[in-house]
Amino acid sequence: MKITGYNILPDSIAVSVDELDDPIIVQASEANHDELLEAIRSLDHDRAITALTPSLAIQKASGDKVSVSGDKVFYEDTKLDNVIVEKIASLAWGGEKFDAIVNFLERLMENPSMRAREELSLFLRTNGFPLLSSGHFLAYRNVDENYMSYHVNPDGSRNKNRIGDEVSMDRKFVDDDRNSTCSAGLHFCSKHYLSQYYGGSGHTMIVKIDPKDVVSIPIDYNNAKGRCCAYTVIGEVNYQDVQNATTDPLLKKQVFDEHSLNDLGDDDENFGYLEEELAEYFGLKI
């Protein structure tokens, strides 16, 4: 395929190619518009062809790990759920950001449970796709006034949930049956479930979760909560601010830069300032 001509308009780009009678129209609202415009202006023909053809853009951005065949998208030999495909499409022209979805897929494929891999898509479809550059996804959990978990572990203990705490339990003790709506495991949820999760009391924490550590997504509450075997606490936000926010703070960006979050630290001496810093990062007012 070769580009034979183009016309840059205020709201679109019309590109003529040798294999088609009619020009290809790319609207300004489409994800590949800016990449195509930059390629045309820099006279980079190969880059323009890649930007013009979504399947080529996706394949190139993923280092050939993601491929398109007809209306199906694959990671290596695994067909991907539509919610992941939509995220891929939105990031395909995002430069380094696309690494985040590849990192997510690599981690997801390390999950030993096919059922858990499929169920995670249910959570992400319902609750957006809050993603870190590392490939972890973000979620909420509420904890008590002392930053201890509301639920007890199999041995009767509770987990501390201060910023920076890494919490884990043996995967075999996490209930993997999604029909068990309230059962053993480390719990996480979306904004939509927060009010049902001891809402309004204690503290609302942001956790990052490795896709490989997800065990089940309970069937109730429209897939708005989940169980995993490990997570890391990376921040705290004001519960009421999250509830009042028109847009879920975790969906403010396509991909969050993990380094910015890590810079917050977890030093007790500075703990009183962390909520304000994180609120500013997510665009909240406290």
N, C-alpha and C positions, 0 to 999 in steps of 0.2 A: 504494500500500500504506500502510495506517495501523495503528498499534499500538492495540489496544483494551484490552489488559490485560497484566499481567506478574506473575510470582511469583518472588522471589529466594530460592533455597534455598542451603544450605551448599555443595553441590557442583555446582550448575547454576542456570540461569535459564530459566524457561518464559515465552515471550512469545506472546501471542495477537495475530493480525493479521486484518484484515477480509476478506482474500482466501483464508484457509485455515480449515478446520473444526477442525483440531487445532493446538495450540500448537507453536511451534518451540522445541526444547530445545537450549540451548547449555551444554555441560559446562564445568566450571572448567578443565579441561585444554586446552580449545580456544584457539587463538591469539586469537580475537576476544572472549573472555569478559570480560577486564578493561575493554576499550574499551566494550563494550556496557553493563557494569555502571556505569561512570562516566557514560555518556550518559543512562542511565535515572535515576540519582540526581540529575543536573543538569537533568532534565526537558528534554533536548535531543532532540526527536523526530527531526529529520532525521539527526542524528549516530547515533542509535540504529538507524535504518533502514539506514544505511550499514554500521554495524558488524554488523548482523544478516545482511546479504546479502554474502557474500564477493566476488562479482563487482563489486558497486558499490564496496566498500572498496578493492579493488585498482585499479579504474579511477580513483577519486578520488585515492588516494595517489600514483599515478604521473602525475598531471596529464593524464589521458586518453591517455597514451602506451601503456599496457598495457590490453588489453581481453580480455574473456572471451566466447567464443561456443560454447555447448554445453559439451563437455568439452575444448575447445582454448583455449589462451591465446596472445595475439599481442602482439608489440611492433611498433606501427604495422602493417605488413602482413606481418611475418615470424612464422611459427609458432615458438613457443619449445619447447626440449627440456624434458622432465619435471623434470630436476634443477634447472633455472632456475625452473620453475613452483613447485616445492616451496619454493625459497628465497623466492620472491615471497609465497607463502602465509604463510610463517613471519614475514615482515616487514610484511605488509599493515597490521597494526594497531600498528606500531612507531614511528609519528610520524616524526621526522627520519631515523631509520635506514632508512626505505624509500627515501630518496634514494640510498642506496648501490647498490641493485639497479638503479635507473634509470641512475645514472652508469655502472655496469658494462655495461648493455645498450647505452648510447650508445657507449661505447668499443669494445665487441664488434663493433658494426655498422660501425665504421671499419676493421676488419680486412679487407684486400682479398681474402682467401681464404675462400670458402664452406666449403671442406673444413676449414680450420683452425678456423673458428668451430664447426663440428660436432664436431671432435675434442676441442676444449677441454672440451666437455660431458662427454666420456668421463673426462677427468682429474678434473673436479669431482665427478662422480657417484661415482667410486671413492674419492676422497680427501677428501670433505667440500667445503665451500665457504668457505674462509677469506677473508673480504672486508674491505677497507678502505672507509672512508666515501667515499673518492674514486672508488671503482669498480675500483681495482686489486685483484688477488687476491694472496695470500701463498703462498710455497713455500720449500723449503729448497734449499741446495746446499753441498756440502763443498768446501773449498779446502785448500791445503797449509799447512805450518807458517809460511810467510812470507806467508800470505793471497793467494797467487797461484793462478790456476786450474790444475787438473790437466791440462786439455786445451789444446792449442795452437790459435792462430788460423791462418787460411790462410797468413799471412805468417810463421808460426813463432813469433810472440810469444805471451806469456801475459797475462792480465788481472789487475789488482790488485783485491782484494775486501775492502777495509776498509769499515767502516760509513760510509755517505754516498757511496760510489763509484757512479757511474752508468756502466754497462758496456753497450756496443752494438757491433754489427757490421752490415755491409751485408746486408739481408734476402736478397738474391739468392744469398748464399753459405751460407745455412742450408738444410739438406736438408729438403724438404717432403714426403718420402715416408715415411709412418709404418711401412712395411715395412723401412726401413733402421733397424735397432734401435740401432745405435751409429754416429753419423755427425756431420757438421759442424753447428755451431750453439752457442748459449749454453744450457747445460743447467740444468734445475730439476727438483725431485722432491718427493714427499710423504714423510712419516715412514716409510712402509712400504718405500721404496726406499733409504733412507739407508745401511743396512748394506751394500748392494751398491755404493755410491758412495764408494769409498775409506773406508768406515766405520771409525771408531775412530782415524783418523789426521788430523792437521791440525785444521781448524776447521769448525764447522757454522754457516753463516750463514743468516739469514732475508732473503729478497729479495721486493720487491714488483714485480709484473709487470702491465703494461698489456695487457688482453685483445687489443688491436689488434696487439700485437707477437708473439703466439703464432704459430708456424709449423707445428708438427706435434707429435703425441703418439704416440710409438713404440708398436707393437702388443704388445710383450712386457711382462712384469711387471705385468699387469693394469692397464695405462694409468697407472702410478704415476710416470712421468717425462715430461718434455717438452723441446722445443727452442723457443727464442724468439730474437729479434734484439736485445732490449734488456731490461735490468732495473736496479733500484737496490737496493743492499745497505742494509738498514735495521736489522740487529741481528745479534747472535751469541748462541747458546745452547750449553750443554754437550751434546755428542753423547749421552753415556750417560744423562743426565737425560731427554732426549727419548725415547730408546729405552725407558727404564723407565717413562715416564709412561703411566698407564692411558688417559688421554684426550690426544689430540694437542694440544699447547699452542696450536697455531694454530686450534683449534676450540673454545677456551674461551669465546669470545663469538660471537654472531651477526655482529656488525660491530665491527671495531676502530676506535678513534678515531685517525686518522693523526697528529693534532697531538701526542698523547701519545708516539707513536713518534718523531716528528721532534725532540721536546724532548731526546731522548737525545744528539743531536749526534754529532760524529765527531772531536773534538779529541784528538790523540795523548796529550796530558797526562792526559786523563781516561779513556783507553781501558781501563785495567785495571778500572774500575768499571762499564763498560757491560754486561758480561755479567751482573753481579749485578742491576743495575737492570732489565734486560730479563727476566731469570728471574723476578723479583718481579712484573713486569707480566703475564707469562704464567702465573703461579702455580706456577713451578718452584722447587725447592730445589737449591742448588749448594753 
